[in-house]
């Protein structure tokens, strides 16, 4: 039969090299994370990705960012010692704060009339393994409901580092700091009840650190044993 468009069709469609449903196209990338023989695609098996190191942004920052920066500088006497870096990226403002100053900065951000960041909507952790000596970063998302503005604060500590808790300033940070402690091991000094919130109390390690072992916990479901993820059979 002649193709109406006069474009020749391939004799065998791509991927149909054997006709077996268990086989896939030879063009599918395998072992792309450095892992062989398992179903792990987490990236911990050898994937190396260069992370750009954000540098200080130059003024003017744009939008309301300059006003926030100037208002904080005017309201907070320890501004020069507290601000390590200012990064404006993808339309967002991040103030990198010296770890021991984070609670003081939050207090000013909340109470000053020209700032009024009344809500801390999120406290979370990031692990910059092998790219920052202070590898554990804690990120605070603040919202000003008065002025409809948002800003991000970020404080970095080493693995055994500590941060002042901001729960006395933002009560919403209570469970969020507990989760960051549970998953990353960051200790928040002054927290009213810094215990694990997701993992069992006797759990060893912090699962979201990038050097945490991949092996999971065997699960029994109606008499059948489900092995950890790194021990499961691979299905294609």
MODAGI-V757260 format. One record per pair of residues at least 6 apart in sequence whose C-alpha atoms are under 8 Angstrom apart, sorted by the first residue. I is the first residue (numbers start at 0). GAP is how many residues later the second one is. If there is no record, write none. Layout:
BEGIN
I:GAP
I:GAP
END
This chain:
BEGIN
2:6
13:11
14:9
14:10
14:11
14:12
15:8
15:9
16:8
21:213
21:214
22:213
23:212
31:15
32:8
32:9
32:10
32:11
32:12
32:13
32:14
33:11
33:12
33:13
34:6
34:10
34:11
36:197
37:192
37:193
37:194
37:195
37:196
38:190
38:191
38:193
38:194
38:195
39:189
39:190
43:166
50:80
53:33
54:30
54:31
54:32
55:29
55:30
55:31
56:29
56:30
56:31
58:7
59:6
60:27
63:85
64:28
67:46
67:47
70:43
70:44
71:7
71:36
71:37
71:43
72:6
72:7
74:33
74:37
75:29
75:32
80:17
81:15
81:16
81:19
81:20
81:23
82:12
82:13
82:14
82:15
83:11
83:12
83:13
83:14
84:10
84:11
84:12
85:7
85:8
85:9
85:10
86:6
86:7
86:8
86:9
87:6
91:59
91:60
92:58
92:59
93:57
93:58
93:59
93:60
94:56
94:57
94:58
94:59
95:57
95:58
95:59
96:56
96:57
96:58
96:59
97:57
97:58
98:56
98:57
98:58
98:63
98:64
98:65
99:63
99:64
100:63
101:53
101:61
101:62
101:64
102:61
102:62
102:63
102:66
105:60
105:63
106:62
108:6
108:7
108:8
108:9
109:6
109:7
109:8
109:9
109:59
110:6
110:7
114:29
114:32
115:28
115:29
115:30
115:31
116:25
116:26
116:27
116:28
116:29
116:32
116:33
117:24
117:25
117:26
117:27
118:23
118:24
118:25
118:26
118:51
118:53
119:20
119:21
119:22
119:23
119:50
119:52
119:53
120:19
120:20
120:21
120:22
120:51
120:52
121:17
121:18
121:19
121:20
121:51
121:54
122:15
122:16
122:17
122:18
122:50
122:53
122:54
122:57
123:14
123:15
123:16
123:52
123:53
123:55
123:56
124:11
124:12
124:13
124:14
124:55
124:59
125:9
125:10
125:11
125:12
125:13
125:58
126:8
126:9
126:10
126:57
126:81
126:82
126:83
127:6
127:7
127:8
127:9
128:6
128:81
128:82
132:25
133:22
133:23
133:24
133:25
134:21
134:22
134:23
134:24
135:20
135:21
135:22
135:23
135:48
135:50
136:17
136:18
136:19
136:20
137:16
137:17
137:18
137:42
138:13
138:14
138:15
138:16
139:12
139:13
139:14
140:9
140:10
140:11
140:12
141:8
141:9
141:10
141:11
142:6
142:7
142:8
143:6
156:6
158:26
158:27
159:26
160:25
160:26
161:24
161:25
161:26
161:27
162:23
162:24
162:25
162:26
163:24
163:25
163:26
164:12
164:23
164:24
164:25
164:26
165:7
165:25
166:6
166:7
166:24
173:17
173:18
174:22
176:11
176:17
177:16
177:17
177:18
177:19
178:17
178:18
178:19
179:6
180:6
180:7
180:13
180:14
180:15
181:13
181:14
181:15
181:16
181:17
181:24
182:23
182:24
182:25
182:26
183:22
183:23
183:24
183:25
184:20
184:21
186:7
187:6
194:6
204:7
205:6
213:15
213:16
214:13
214:14
214:15
214:16
215:11
215:12
215:13
215:14
216:10
216:11
217:7
217:8
217:9
217:10
218:6
218:7
218:8
218:9
219:6
END
